[in-house]
Amino acid sequence: RRMSDGGIAGLRIDISALKKAQVALKESQTRLNEAEKIAQLGCSDYNLVTNQPTWSSEAYSIFGLDPREAPPMGETYLAMVEPRDRERLHAAWVELNRGVKPEPIEYWITRPDGQSRLIHRDHDIILDKRGTPTRIVSTLQDVTEQRAAEQRSRELERLLIHSQKLEALGTMAGGMAHELNNILAPVLSLAKVALEDFPADSATRQDLEMVVVASQQARDLVRQVLAFGRKQTMEKRLI
């Protein structure tokens, strides 16, 4: 700076340490962004004193928003949340503003590109030395694929249990059918033999014929149950 006597005064400061710190901070931020991207886990920081939110890059990515824009707040944020989940999320916000940490919450959002994503959000309240809440820090994780995989796993487990039940039922049914077959065999055989003792127009013969038909139907049903229990196809051969 030029002085009143015509001279020039200058100030030189060694900022090597400052530049190293800035480079280290930038590298650390890059690694953090990469880790958040891999985990699909973003974070947000809401300053209760200034009412200013701050989002990480991955948080913007999860919501499909432009990081050059300010993070959505209030009604703008709720507009992205699907109607069925808005009341629960708003209730969590009320608890946070009261200084009470709510349980983690999951809710569906609709991104600007129309995609629906399931968000898992956890919160923590930062207090100052006097115990007054000053910030609300949240993690935001896209768990859409994770929950879908869990649902598929539960469905496969349900099908496996159902298959095991069917297998047990088949074993039990096969045993019962075998016993029933032993009971039906003499009924059917003796009914056929008894038919020969009565004339064609006899009422008793007609009754016995009904017994024979019913026994044959029961026998066929038992064979089907046996085939199911043994898990094999009945194959008839001429002998």
C-alpha positions as CSV (number, residue, x, y, z in Angstrom):
1,R,0.0,0.0,0.0
2,R,1.4,3.5,-0.9
3,M,2.1,5.6,2.1
4,S,1.7,9.3,2.6
5,D,5.4,9.9,2.3
6,G,5.5,8.3,-1.1
7,G,6.8,4.9,0.1
8,I,5.1,1.5,-0.3
9,A,4.3,-0.7,2.7
10,G,3.7,-4.4,2.1
11,L,2.6,-7.4,4.1
12,R,3.7,-11.0,3.4
13,I,2.3,-14.0,5.2
14,D,3.5,-17.6,5.0
15,I,0.3,-19.6,4.2
16,S,1.9,-22.9,3.5
17,A,0.3,-24.5,6.5
18,L,-3.1,-23.1,5.5
19,K,-2.8,-24.4,2.0
20,K,-1.8,-27.9,3.3
21,A,-4.8,-27.8,5.6
22,Q,-7.1,-26.9,2.7
23,V,-5.7,-29.6,0.5
24,A,-6.1,-32.2,3.3
25,L,-9.6,-31.0,4.0
26,K,-10.5,-31.3,0.3
27,E,-9.1,-34.8,0.1
28,S,-10.9,-35.8,3.3
29,Q,-14.2,-34.4,1.8
30,T,-13.6,-36.3,-1.4
31,R,-13.1,-39.6,0.5
32,L,-16.2,-38.9,2.6
33,N,-18.3,-38.3,-0.6
34,E,-17.0,-41.5,-2.1
35,A,-17.8,-43.5,1.1
36,E,-21.3,-42.0,1.2
37,K,-21.9,-42.8,-2.4
38,I,-20.9,-46.5,-1.9
39,A,-23.1,-46.8,1.2
40,Q,-25.9,-44.7,-0.5
41,L,-25.8,-42.8,2.8
42,G,-26.1,-39.0,2.9
43,C,-26.2,-36.6,5.9
44,S,-27.9,-33.4,6.7
45,D,-27.2,-30.8,9.4
46,Y,-29.9,-28.3,10.5
47,N,-28.7,-25.3,12.5
48,L,-31.4,-24.5,15.1
49,V,-29.9,-21.1,15.7
50,T,-29.7,-19.8,12.1
51,N,-32.5,-22.1,10.7
52,Q,-30.1,-23.1,7.9
53,P,-29.8,-26.7,6.6
54,T,-26.7,-28.2,5.1
55,W,-26.7,-31.4,2.9
56,S,-23.9,-33.6,1.8
57,S,-23.5,-34.4,-1.9
58,E,-24.9,-37.9,-1.5
59,A,-28.0,-36.5,0.2
60,Y,-28.7,-34.4,-2.9
61,S,-28.0,-37.5,-5.1
62,I,-30.5,-39.7,-3.1
63,F,-33.2,-37.1,-3.5
64,G,-32.3,-36.4,-7.2
65,L,-31.7,-32.7,-6.5
66,D,-29.2,-30.2,-7.9
67,P,-26.5,-29.6,-5.2
68,R,-26.2,-26.0,-6.4
69,E,-29.7,-25.3,-5.0
70,A,-30.5,-24.8,-1.4
71,P,-31.8,-27.9,0.5
72,P,-35.6,-28.2,0.6
73,M,-37.2,-27.3,3.9
74,G,-40.7,-27.5,5.5
75,E,-43.5,-27.8,3.0
76,T,-41.1,-28.0,0.1
77,Y,-39.6,-31.1,1.6
78,L,-42.9,-32.7,2.6
79,A,-44.1,-32.2,-1.0
80,M,-41.5,-34.8,-2.0
81,V,-42.7,-37.3,0.7
82,E,-45.5,-39.6,-0.3
83,P,-48.8,-38.6,1.3
84,R,-49.1,-41.8,3.4
85,D,-45.9,-41.0,5.2
86,R,-46.1,-37.2,5.7
87,E,-47.9,-37.3,9.0
88,R,-45.3,-39.7,10.6
89,L,-42.4,-37.6,9.3
90,H,-44.0,-34.3,10.6
91,A,-44.5,-35.9,14.0
92,A,-40.8,-36.8,14.1
93,W,-39.9,-33.2,13.3
94,V,-42.1,-32.0,16.1
95,E,-40.2,-34.2,18.5
96,L,-36.9,-33.0,17.3
97,N,-37.8,-29.4,17.7
98,R,-38.8,-30.2,21.3
99,G,-35.3,-31.6,21.9
100,V,-36.5,-35.2,21.9
101,K,-34.7,-37.7,19.7
102,P,-37.3,-39.9,17.8
103,E,-36.9,-43.4,16.7
104,P,-35.4,-44.0,13.2
105,I,-38.0,-43.6,10.5
106,E,-38.5,-44.9,7.0
107,Y,-40.6,-43.1,4.4
108,W,-41.2,-43.0,0.7
109,I,-40.3,-40.0,-1.5
110,T,-40.9,-39.2,-5.1
111,R,-37.9,-37.7,-6.8
112,P,-38.2,-35.0,-9.5
113,D,-37.5,-37.7,-12.1
114,G,-40.6,-39.6,-10.9
115,Q,-38.7,-42.4,-9.2
116,S,-40.0,-43.6,-5.8
117,R,-37.3,-44.3,-3.2
118,L,-37.5,-45.6,0.4
119,I,-35.5,-43.4,2.8
120,H,-34.2,-44.6,6.2
121,R,-33.6,-41.5,8.4
122,D,-31.9,-41.4,11.8
123,H,-31.4,-38.3,13.9
124,D,-29.2,-37.0,16.6
125,I,-29.5,-33.7,18.6
126,I,-26.3,-31.7,19.3
127,L,-26.3,-29.7,22.5
128,D,-24.1,-26.8,23.5
129,K,-22.3,-26.5,26.9
130,R,-25.5,-25.4,28.6
131,G,-27.5,-28.3,27.3
132,T,-29.4,-26.3,24.7
133,P,-30.1,-28.0,21.4
134,T,-28.2,-26.2,18.6
135,R,-28.1,-28.6,15.7
136,I,-30.0,-31.6,14.4
137,V,-27.8,-34.1,12.5
138,S,-29.5,-36.7,10.3
139,T,-28.3,-39.6,8.2
140,L,-30.3,-40.3,5.0
141,Q,-30.0,-43.8,3.4
142,D,-31.6,-45.1,0.3
143,V,-32.8,-48.6,1.4
144,T,-35.1,-49.3,-1.6
145,E,-33.1,-52.2,-3.0
146,Q,-32.2,-53.5,0.5
147,R,-35.8,-53.7,1.6
148,A,-36.8,-55.2,-1.7
149,A,-34.1,-57.9,-1.2
150,E,-35.4,-58.5,2.3
151,Q,-38.9,-58.9,1.0
152,R,-37.8,-61.4,-1.6
153,S,-35.9,-63.3,1.1
154,R,-39.0,-63.4,3.3
155,E,-41.1,-64.6,0.4
156,L,-38.6,-67.4,-0.4
157,E,-38.6,-68.4,3.3
158,R,-42.4,-68.5,3.2
159,L,-42.4,-70.7,0.1
160,L,-39.8,-73.0,1.7
161,I,-41.9,-73.4,4.9
162,H,-45.0,-74.0,2.7
163,S,-43.1,-76.6,0.7
164,Q,-42.0,-78.3,3.9
165,K,-45.6,-78.3,5.2
166,L,-46.8,-79.9,1.9
167,E,-44.0,-82.5,2.2
168,A,-45.1,-83.4,5.7
169,L,-48.7,-83.5,4.6
170,G,-47.9,-85.7,1.7
171,T,-46.1,-88.2,4.1
172,M,-49.0,-88.2,6.5
173,A,-51.5,-88.5,3.7
174,G,-49.6,-91.4,2.1
175,G,-49.6,-93.3,5.4
176,M,-53.4,-92.8,5.9
177,A,-54.1,-93.7,2.3
178,H,-52.3,-97.0,2.6
179,E,-54.4,-97.9,5.7
180,L,-57.6,-96.9,3.9
181,N,-56.6,-99.0,0.9
182,N,-56.3,-102.0,3.2
183,I,-59.8,-101.3,4.6
184,L,-61.4,-100.7,1.1
185,A,-59.9,-103.9,-0.5
186,P,-62.2,-106.4,1.4
187,V,-65.2,-104.1,1.1
188,L,-64.9,-103.9,-2.7
189,S,-64.0,-107.6,-3.2
190,L,-66.7,-109.0,-0.9
191,A,-69.3,-106.7,-2.4
192,K,-68.5,-108.0,-5.9
193,V,-68.7,-111.6,-4.6
194,A,-72.0,-110.9,-2.9
195,L,-73.5,-109.6,-6.2
196,E,-73.5,-113.2,-7.6
197,D,-76.0,-114.3,-4.9
198,F,-78.8,-112.0,-6.0
199,P,-80.7,-111.7,-9.3
200,A,-80.4,-108.7,-11.5
201,D,-83.7,-107.2,-10.5
202,S,-83.1,-107.6,-6.8
203,A,-83.2,-104.4,-4.7
204,T,-80.4,-105.9,-2.6
205,R,-78.2,-106.3,-5.7
206,Q,-78.8,-102.7,-6.7
207,D,-77.7,-101.6,-3.2
208,L,-74.6,-103.8,-3.5
209,E,-73.8,-102.3,-6.9
210,M,-73.9,-98.8,-5.3
211,V,-71.5,-100.1,-2.7
212,V,-69.1,-101.4,-5.4
213,V,-69.2,-98.1,-7.4
214,A,-68.6,-96.1,-4.2
215,S,-65.8,-98.4,-3.2
216,Q,-64.2,-98.1,-6.6
217,Q,-64.4,-94.3,-6.4
218,A,-62.8,-94.3,-2.9
219,R,-60.1,-96.7,-4.2
220,D,-59.2,-94.3,-7.1
221,L,-59.1,-91.3,-4.6
222,V,-56.8,-93.3,-2.3
223,R,-54.5,-94.0,-5.3
224,Q,-54.3,-90.3,-6.1
225,V,-53.4,-89.5,-2.5
226,L,-50.8,-92.2,-2.5
227,A,-49.3,-90.9,-5.7
228,F,-49.2,-87.4,-4.2
229,G,-47.6,-88.7,-1.0
230,R,-44.9,-90.7,-2.9
231,K,-44.3,-87.8,-5.4
232,Q,-44.3,-90.2,-8.3
233,T,-46.6,-90.8,-11.3
234,M,-48.7,-93.9,-11.4
235,E,-47.8,-96.0,-14.3
236,K,-50.1,-98.8,-15.4
237,R,-48.6,-101.8,-17.2
238,L,-50.2,-104.9,-18.7
239,I,-49.2,-108.1,-16.9
